[in-house]
Amino acid sequence: MANQSGTCPKCKEAIEPAAKRCKHCQADLRNWFIRHKVITGILGLFLLGIIASAGSNDSSSSSTQSATNTATTNNSPVVQEEQPTEPEKPKEWTSVAKLTATEAKQSETFSLQGGQQKLLYETTGGEYSVCSVYIMKDGTTLDENGGFPEVMVDGTKKDETVLRKSAGDYYFDLTTANGSCTVELQELQ
């Protein structure tokens, strides 16, 4: 709005009361909100957001209060007992599947929960023994779907490796020659 007093607030010279700009110092005499339309719009939206969120908090607290009032008007005291929380049981490595083979062999189907897993393996038979361990998704086959071995061991060895299999049903497909191969899949449960 224009200055109502007839004097410029900046240079104190006489001006017309309806003037939007001082003819002496060229000061903008419109009010701050009109001069800064973009900032005014942003502030308006910000205030609207605050009011809307306050309104939603009030309605949720009033519904909670009305539920409390309803319960107390029924002459039955509302007692909210805290349930004792059991301390969370520490996770342990659990054997999910185990298989020993001296030739090509498949295991029964086993289920994984998608947690941390490790594969323990041991081969015997000397330096010419070979063992390939595949963990196949149930419903697939190595000869039709192909795949990469989780572990491929030559010689006599005993070790373990970490796996990252998603939750689901799987089975072992072992291929071994010139010795035996024992594998065990464990999951942290």
N, C-alpha and C positions, 0 to 999 in steps of 0.2 A: 504494500500500500504506500502511497506517496506521503511525504512529510506533511503533517497537519499544522505545524507551528508557523510556517512562512519563513523560516531561516534554515540555512544549510547546517546540518550537524557537524560537518567537517571544517568548512571555512567561515561559518557564522555570518555569511552574507545573506541579504534578503532575497527570497525566491518566492515563486507562486506556490500556494499550498498544494496544488494538484501536480506539481512538476515531478517527473520521474528521474531527472538528471539535473544536477546543479549547473546553471549556465556560467558560473564563475570558475569552479574547480573541476567540473565534469564528474563529480562523485555520483555513483548510482544510488538513488534514494529509495528504490523499491525495497520491500522487506527481505530478510535473509532467505526465506523459503522460496520466494519467487525467483530470486537471483540464482539459487542453487537447486534447480529442479531435479537433477539426477540424484543428488545426495538426499534430497527430501523424499524422493520415491523409494530409495533404498531404506531410509530410516522408517518410512511408513510400512514397508513390507516386514522389516525387522520387528517393529512393534506389533504388527498383526500376528506374527509367528509367536511372540511371547504371550500375547493374549490368548491365542488358540491353545497353546500348550498348557497355560494355567487353567483354562477351562476344562481341558481333558483331565488334568490332575484333580480338579475339584469334583468332577463327576465320578471319578473312580473312588475318591475318598468318601464321597457322599453315599455311594452304593455300599461301600464297606461299612459306613456308619449305620445305614439303614438296616443292613443285615444284622449288625450288632444290636440295634434297637429292637428289631423283631425278635431276636433270640431272648433278650432280657425281658420283653413284655410277655413272653410265654411263661414267665415265672420259672424258667429253667436256666440256672446259671450256666454261662458259657465258660467252660474250663478247657483250655487248650493245653494238653499235656505234651511235653517234649518227649519224643521217642528217643530212647538211648541209641546212640549211633555206635555200631560196632566198628572197631578199628579195622581199616582195610587190610585184608589178608595180603601179605607179600606174595608177589607172583613167583612161581617156580617153573623150572624147565620140566615139561611133561612130555613123555614119549608118546608120539602120535602114531608112528608106524616103524616097523623094523622088518628087514628082509635079508636073508643070506642066500647066495646063489653060487653055483660052480659052473653054470651055463646060463643062457638067456632065460630070464624069468620075470614074471610080472607079479605084483602084490595085489591084495584085496584093496578096494577103495577105502580111502581115509579122508577125514574132513579137517580142514584148517580154518581157524577163526580169523586169520589175517593179522595176527600178532607177530612179534619178533620170532624168527625161526632159525634153527641151525641144523645142519646135516653132518652127522658123524659117520665116518667111513673107515673101514679097515680092509686091506687086501693082503692075501698070502699067495705064495707060489713062486717067489723069486723074481729075478730081473725080467723074465719073459711073460709075467702075468699082466693082464690088461683088464680094466673094469670101467665101463661107462654107465653113469647113473643118470637116468632121465626121470623127471617128475612130470607126469602128463596129466592134463585136465581130464577128468572123467568124461567119457564120451568121445575122446579123440584117440587116435592110434599113431604110433611112431611111423609106421610104414605108409599111412595115408596122409597124415598131417605134417610129418617131419618134426624136427626140433633140434635143439642144441643140448648137449649133456650139461647137467648141473656140475658134475665132476667127472673128469676122465683121468684115471690113475694108471700108471704103469709101474710095475715092480711092487715090492712089499712095502706098504705104507699104512700109517694110522694118523688121521687128522680130522679136522672139522672145518666147515665153511658156513658163513651166514647166508640165509635165503631171504627173499622178499616176494613171497607168494601172497596173492590176495585170498580172501576167504572163499572157500568152495571145496568141492570134492576132487581128489587127485588119486593117482596110483603110481607106484614105482615101476619102471621098465628098466631092468638091469641087463647089460650085455657084458659077459665076462669070459675070459679064456685063460687057460694055463694056471688056474688057481681058484681061490674063492674070494668072494666079495661080500662084506656085511655092511649094510647101511642102516642108520637109525635117524629118523626125523623127529626133532623135538621142537616144541613151541612154548614160549613163555606165556603161562596162563595163570 
